[in-house]
Amino acid sequence: MTQRSFIAKREKDWMELEKILTGTGRKNIFAGQKIRESAAWFPQAFRQLTGDLNTARSNGFDPALIERLNRLTLEGNQILYGARPFSLKFLSAFLFKTFPRSIRSQWKSFCACFFIFFGLAVFSALLCIRFPGYINELMSPWQAGNLEEMYNPESEHFLKPREVSTDADMFGFYIYNNISIAFVTFAGGLLGGVGSLLILAFNGIFIGAAAGHIISCGYQETFFSFVIGHSPFELTAIIISAQAGFLLGYRLFITRGLSRGASLREAGKTALPLISGAALMLVIAAVIEAFWSSRHEIDRNIRFIAGFAAMFLVLIYFIFAGRSRRTGEKT
């Protein structure tokens, strides 16, 4: 490709971007009819612009052309990703459109992570039920003993109501613990995505083994009545965190013609809604775990009904939330 043919092919789009990014056009980009007209076109045009900049650099075109494209890219980045004030409207749009659409657009990677996690969890649980000594390969006798005491209906603490202040303290602990696991899982993606999958696999094995050990002890009713309320949110969020990390690591190697840095930035646009949504789900899980799951005095049948309802709502949310009735879903 020559510089002349490159400019002739792309000049019209650059001029359209310049009208929006400079002068009067930039002032009106977030107002009235102009934003409604350009909102659907601008993100795609900006992605093409970043590709044009990489093409110009890789082919050693005129520095003046590269500077022009670089300036347009920086200004476009400010409009697309510049800080915006928080609003309930933005949060609502994220919860009911952006997040579920992001999950559906990456459904293959989500399903892969889902089956890795639950496949290993079920296998580990069955192994621990069949061979009770297997639990000692994953945790110390002290940890196993604490686990048994936690779900033993005859233990001293069981059915003893907690104070509100204690619930609040536990909420803080659950937030810290859950968010830590999620972000460590996500950060593992920087190891080419392998780190996220390994952490996800370990969590699946460990959680499955803990469940299998409790079942082998005969405390399954106590265990499942406790975890069923918050697990649909917590476990799904951990899976999504691993998915986001995997997608980030994947683009380290599959750059699709972009530089490694540009490829990571593109991956970040996909991964950011996923990890943000996972964090919100973990907050919901922490609220349920601290103020509902721990209330052993509530009838177990009610807790099981609430837990199955939560599973159903999470499933319906990811399948249907954010779909357009008239034009179909656009991701």
C-alpha positions, 0 to 999 in steps of 0.5 A: 500500500502506498501513502497516496492510495492510503490517504485517498481511501481514508481521507473522507473518514478522517475529515468527518472525525475532525469535524466532531473532534475539533471546533464547533463539532467537539462542543456539540458531540454530547448535545442534542441531535448531533450526538444521537446521529454520531453515537453509533458511528463514532466508536467504530470510526475511532477503532478504524482510526487507531488501525490507520495510525498503526498502519501509517507507523508500520509502513513508515509514512510521512511523520506529518500524517502520523502526527495528524492521526495520532492527534485525532486518536488522542482527542477521540480517546478523551471523548470515548474514555474521558472521566464522566460524572457518576449517575444513576442513569449510567449505572442503570445502563451498565447493569441492564445493557452493557454488562449482560450484553458483554457476557452474551457477546463472549458466551463461548469463553464464559461457557468454557470457564463455567465448565472448567470450574464446575467440572472440576468442582463436581469431580473433586466433590465426588472424589472427596466423598468416595475417598474422605482422606483426599481432603488432607491433600488440599487443606490442613487438619486444622482447616478441615476441623474448622470447616466441620465445626462451621456446618455442624448443627450441634456446634456451640455457635449454631443457631445462635443469632449474631448481632447486627454489628457482627453482621456488618463486620462479616460483610466487610470481611466477605467483600475483602475476601471475594473481591481479592479472589476476583481480582487475583483471578483477573490479574492472572490473565497477564500471564497469557491467560493461563494464570486466570485458568489455573486460579479458576481451576484451583478454586473449583477443586478446593470448593468442590473438595470442601463441599464433598468433605462436608457431605461425607460428614453428614452436614450437607443440609446445613451446608447447602442451606447456607451457601445456596443464597449467595452462591449464584452471584459469588461463583458466577462472578469468580467465573466471569473474573477468570473469563475477563483475565483469559480474554486479556491474556489471549490478546497478548498473543493473538494481536490481529495485526495490532501492536501488543499494546494496542491489542491489550487496549482493545482487550481491555474494552471487552474485559473492563465491563466483565470485571466491573460487573463481577465486582458488583455481583460480589458485593451483592453476594457479600450482602446476602452472605452476611445478612441472610445466609448466616440467619440459621433461624430462618426455615431451611425450606425458605432459604432453599426456595430463595436460593433457587429463585436467585439462580433463576434470576441470574440465568434470566438476567444474562439471557434477556437483559439488554435485548432490543425488542425492535431491532434485535441485540447489537453488541 
